[in-house]
């Protein structure tokens, strides 16, 4: 019995030793693998693309663009834009960008263009800016003064275009501003099927008054290369106003036959410009 027990103990020790050696060898292989994988894949890493929506919208407006970019292998984020004030919204986005390693292509639609203009200033990882029917303000400018004289929202009586919550007067900086459904469908979402436009109008997120009238800070487009998708049928930011901002920023301009929501009505064209900007960061 003693010899059998001793034999079993010996066999057990040998088995444990063999398993231990195997685990250690496997662990060594696992530890070594990522180094070579990282080295092999580094050249193929694409920049992260961050998509920023504007007023009277949310991140779902980017869905068609997101699907195409993901299909092409780009890491994508479309964070919520708080729409509370330009400085606060830009600060939030800047903090979000801090969490992303590596190069970033920052894309802004409409008011989101003003937000990326401020959030990217001094941010080392942002390699390219893309404006999609977007505001590109200079220091001291606010978005409402840049929409263009013929903009559908540039009217003598704002109550014909906007609904305010609360409706009491005078308005406060924190008063919420909604687009009236008729204006949303015919001017904000022209080019989008009417049924879809009415759904988007019902789901819109409001801007605050302060976000519309707060002066912009030092613009990132002075130091970061930019691209501009210009909708030639835009009724919210007129094509002439867009062209002025894009040329002043030195942007590479792409014209598309679309209204203000070109990202919804023609996501393929918008994606093409974003990927062009992304390739320029290589």
C-alpha positions as CSV (number, residue, x, y, z in Angstrom):
1,X,0.0,0.0,0.0
2,X,2.8,2.4,0.9
3,X,4.5,1.8,-2.5
4,X,1.2,2.4,-4.3
5,X,0.6,5.7,-2.4
6,X,4.2,6.8,-3.1
7,X,3.7,6.0,-6.8
8,X,0.5,8.0,-6.9
9,X,2.1,10.9,-5.2
10,X,5.0,10.8,-7.7
11,X,2.7,10.7,-10.7
12,X,0.5,13.5,-9.3
13,X,3.6,15.7,-8.8
14,X,4.8,15.0,-12.3
15,X,1.3,15.8,-13.7
16,X,1.1,19.1,-11.8
17,X,4.6,20.0,-12.9
18,X,3.8,19.3,-16.5
19,X,0.6,21.3,-16.4
20,X,2.4,24.2,-14.7
21,X,5.1,24.2,-17.4
22,X,2.4,24.1,-20.1
23,X,0.5,27.0,-18.6
24,X,3.7,29.1,-18.2
25,X,4.7,28.3,-21.8
26,X,1.2,29.2,-23.0
27,X,1.2,32.4,-21.0
28,X,4.5,33.4,-22.5
29,X,3.0,32.9,-26.0
30,X,0.0,35.0,-25.1
31,X,2.1,37.7,-23.7
32,X,4.4,37.7,-26.7
33,X,1.6,37.7,-29.2
34,X,0.1,41.1,-28.7
35,X,3.4,42.8,-29.2
36,X,3.8,41.4,-32.7
37,X,0.1,41.9,-33.5
38,X,0.2,45.5,-32.4
39,X,3.3,46.0,-34.5
40,X,1.7,44.4,-37.6
41,X,-1.6,46.2,-37.3
42,X,-0.3,49.7,-36.4
43,X,0.1,50.7,-40.0
44,X,-3.5,49.6,-40.7
45,X,-5.1,51.5,-37.9
46,X,-7.6,54.1,-39.1
47,X,-8.3,57.3,-37.3
48,X,-11.3,57.5,-35.0
49,X,-14.2,59.5,-36.5
50,X,-16.3,61.5,-34.1
51,X,-19.7,62.8,-35.4
52,X,-21.3,65.7,-33.7
53,X,-25.0,66.6,-34.4
54,X,-26.5,70.1,-34.3
55,X,-29.6,71.8,-33.0
56,X,-33.0,70.3,-33.5
57,X,-31.5,66.9,-34.1
58,X,-29.8,64.0,-32.3
59,X,-27.0,61.5,-33.0
60,X,-29.5,59.2,-34.9
61,X,-29.3,61.6,-37.9
62,X,-25.8,60.1,-38.5
63,X,-27.1,56.5,-38.8
64,X,-26.6,56.3,-42.6
65,X,-23.1,57.7,-42.3
66,X,-22.2,55.5,-39.3
67,X,-23.2,52.4,-41.1
68,X,-21.0,53.2,-44.1
69,X,-18.0,54.2,-42.1
70,X,-18.2,51.1,-39.9
71,X,-18.5,49.0,-43.0
72,X,-15.2,50.5,-44.2
73,X,-13.5,49.7,-40.9
74,X,-13.5,53.1,-39.1
75,X,-14.0,53.3,-35.4
76,X,-16.9,55.6,-34.8
77,X,-18.5,57.7,-32.0
78,X,-21.5,59.9,-32.3
79,X,-21.9,61.3,-28.8
80,X,-24.8,63.4,-27.7
81,X,-24.4,67.2,-28.1
82,X,-25.9,68.8,-25.0
83,X,-27.1,71.9,-26.9
84,X,-26.9,74.1,-23.8
85,X,-24.3,76.7,-24.6
86,X,-21.4,76.8,-27.0
87,X,-18.7,76.9,-24.4
88,X,-20.3,74.1,-22.3
89,X,-21.0,71.9,-25.3
90,X,-17.4,72.4,-26.6
91,X,-16.0,71.6,-23.1
92,X,-18.0,68.4,-23.0
93,X,-16.9,67.3,-26.4
94,X,-13.2,68.2,-25.6
95,X,-13.4,65.9,-22.5
96,X,-14.9,63.2,-24.7
97,X,-12.1,63.5,-27.2
98,X,-9.6,63.2,-24.3
99,X,-10.8,59.6,-23.8
100,X,-9.9,58.6,-27.4
101,X,-6.3,57.5,-28.1
102,X,-4.7,58.1,-31.5
103,X,-5.7,60.4,-34.4
104,X,-9.3,61.8,-34.6
105,X,-11.3,63.2,-37.5
106,X,-13.9,65.5,-36.0
107,X,-17.1,66.0,-37.9
108,X,-19.8,68.6,-37.1
109,X,-23.2,69.2,-38.7
110,X,-25.0,72.6,-38.4
111,X,-24.5,74.0,-34.9
112,X,-22.2,71.0,-34.3
113,X,-19.7,72.7,-36.6
114,X,-19.4,75.6,-34.1
115,X,-18.9,73.0,-31.3
116,X,-16.1,71.2,-33.1
117,X,-14.5,74.6,-34.0
118,X,-14.1,75.3,-30.3
119,X,-13.6,71.8,-28.9
120,X,-10.7,70.9,-31.3
121,X,-8.6,74.1,-30.5
122,X,-5.4,73.0,-29.0
123,X,-6.3,69.3,-29.1
124,X,-3.3,67.4,-30.4
125,X,-5.2,64.2,-31.5
126,X,-7.6,66.0,-33.8
127,X,-6.0,65.8,-37.3
128,X,-8.9,66.9,-39.5
129,X,-12.2,68.8,-39.3
130,X,-15.2,68.1,-41.5
131,X,-18.1,70.5,-41.6
132,X,-21.4,69.2,-43.0
133,X,-23.7,72.2,-43.7
134,X,-22.0,73.5,-40.6
135,X,-21.2,76.7,-38.9
136,X,-17.4,77.6,-38.8
137,X,-17.3,80.7,-36.8
138,X,-14.4,83.0,-36.1
139,X,-13.6,84.3,-32.7
140,X,-16.3,86.5,-31.3
141,X,-19.0,85.4,-33.8
142,X,-22.2,83.6,-32.9
143,X,-24.1,81.1,-35.1
144,X,-27.3,83.1,-35.7
145,X,-25.4,85.9,-37.4
146,X,-23.7,83.4,-39.8
147,X,-26.8,81.7,-41.2
148,X,-27.2,84.1,-44.1
149,X,-29.6,86.9,-44.9
150,X,-32.0,84.6,-46.8
151,X,-32.0,81.9,-44.1
152,X,-35.5,80.6,-43.2
153,X,-34.7,81.2,-39.5
154,X,-33.5,84.8,-40.1
155,X,-36.9,86.5,-39.8
156,X,-38.2,89.7,-38.1
157,X,-40.6,87.8,-35.9
158,X,-39.0,84.7,-34.4
159,X,-42.3,83.4,-33.1
160,X,-43.3,82.5,-36.7
161,X,-40.4,80.1,-36.9
162,X,-39.7,79.0,-33.3
163,X,-41.6,77.6,-30.4
164,X,-40.2,78.5,-26.9
165,X,-40.3,76.5,-23.7
166,X,-41.3,78.0,-21.4
167,X,-43.4,80.3,-23.5
168,X,-43.2,83.2,-21.0
169,X,-41.4,86.4,-22.0
170,X,-38.8,87.7,-21.8
171,X,-36.8,84.7,-22.8
172,X,-34.0,83.5,-20.5
173,X,-30.6,82.1,-21.7
174,X,-31.9,78.6,-20.7
175,X,-35.1,78.9,-22.6
176,X,-35.5,76.0,-25.0
177,X,-36.0,76.8,-28.7
178,X,-37.8,74.3,-31.0
179,X,-38.4,74.6,-34.7
180,X,-42.0,74.7,-35.7
181,X,-43.0,71.6,-37.5
182,X,-43.9,73.5,-40.8
183,X,-40.5,75.1,-40.8
184,X,-38.7,71.9,-39.9
185,X,-40.4,69.9,-42.8
186,X,-40.1,72.5,-45.5
187,X,-36.8,74.2,-44.7
188,X,-34.7,72.2,-42.2
189,X,-35.5,68.8,-43.8
190,X,-36.1,69.7,-47.4
191,X,-34.9,66.9,-49.6
192,X,-35.9,64.3,-46.9
193,X,-39.2,62.4,-47.6
194,X,-42.1,64.3,-45.9
195,X,-43.1,61.3,-43.7
196,X,-39.6,61.0,-42.4
197,X,-39.2,64.7,-42.0
198,X,-42.3,64.9,-39.8
199,X,-40.9,62.1,-37.6
200,X,-37.7,64.0,-37.2
201,X,-39.6,67.1,-36.4
202,X,-41.5,65.3,-33.6
203,X,-38.2,63.9,-32.2
204,X,-36.2,67.1,-32.4
205,X,-34.0,68.1,-29.5
206,X,-34.1,71.8,-28.7
207,X,-31.4,74.4,-28.5
208,X,-31.1,76.8,-25.7
209,X,-31.2,80.5,-26.4
210,X,-27.7,80.8,-25.1
211,X,-26.3,78.3,-27.6
212,X,-27.6,80.4,-30.4
213,X,-26.1,83.7,-29.2
214,X,-22.9,82.8,-27.3
215,X,-19.7,84.2,-29.0
216,X,-17.2,81.6,-30.3
217,X,-13.7,81.2,-29.1
218,X,-10.4,80.7,-31.0
219,X,-11.3,78.6,-34.0
220,X,-9.5,75.3,-34.6
221,X,-9.8,75.7,-38.3
222,X,-6.9,78.2,-38.2
223,X,-4.5,75.3,-37.3
224,X,-6.2,72.1,-38.4
225,X,-7.0,71.2,-42.0
226,X,-10.7,71.1,-42.8
227,X,-13.2,69.8,-45.4
228,X,-16.6,71.2,-46.0
229,X,-19.7,69.5,-47.4
230,X,-21.9,72.3,-48.8
231,X,-25.6,71.6,-49.5
232,X,-26.6,73.7,-52.5
233,X,-30.3,73.6,-51.5
234,X,-29.8,74.4,-47.8
235,X,-32.5,76.8,-46.5
236,X,-31.1,77.1,-42.9
237,X,-27.5,78.0,-43.6
238,X,-27.6,79.5,-47.0
239,X,-25.1,78.2,-49.6
240,X,-23.5,81.6,-49.9
241,X,-23.0,81.7,-46.1
242,X,-21.5,78.2,-46.1
243,X,-19.2,79.1,-49.0
244,X,-18.0,82.2,-47.1
245,X,-17.2,80.2,-44.0
246,X,-15.6,77.4,-45.9
247,X,-13.3,79.6,-48.0
248,X,-12.3,81.7,-44.9
249,X,-11.3,78.5,-43.1
250,X,-9.3,77.3,-46.1
251,X,-11.5,74.1,-46.3
252,X,-11.6,71.7,-49.2
253,X,-15.2,72.2,-50.4
254,X,-17.5,69.4,-51.8
255,X,-20.8,70.5,-53.2
256,X,-23.8,68.2,-52.9
257,X,-27.3,68.6,-54.2
258,X,-29.0,68.5,-50.9
259,X,-30.7,70.6,-48.2
260,X,-29.6,71.1,-44.6
261,X,-29.9,67.4,-43.8
262,X,-27.6,66.1,-46.4
263,X,-26.2,63.6,-43.9
264,X,-29.7,62.0,-43.9
265,X,-30.7,62.4,-47.6
266,X,-27.3,61.7,-49.1
267,X,-25.1,59.8,-46.5
268,X,-23.0,58.3,-49.3
269,X,-21.7,61.7,-50.4
270,X,-21.1,62.8,-46.9
271,X,-19.2,59.6,-46.0
272,X,-17.1,60.0,-49.1
273,X,-15.8,63.4,-47.9
274,X,-15.2,62.2,-44.4
275,X,-13.1,59.3,-45.6
276,X,-11.2,61.7,-47.9
277,X,-10.3,63.7,-44.8
278,X,-9.4,60.5,-42.9
279,X,-7.0,59.4,-45.6
280,X,-5.3,62.7,-45.5
281,X,-4.3,62.1,-41.8
282,X,-2.1,59.1,-42.8
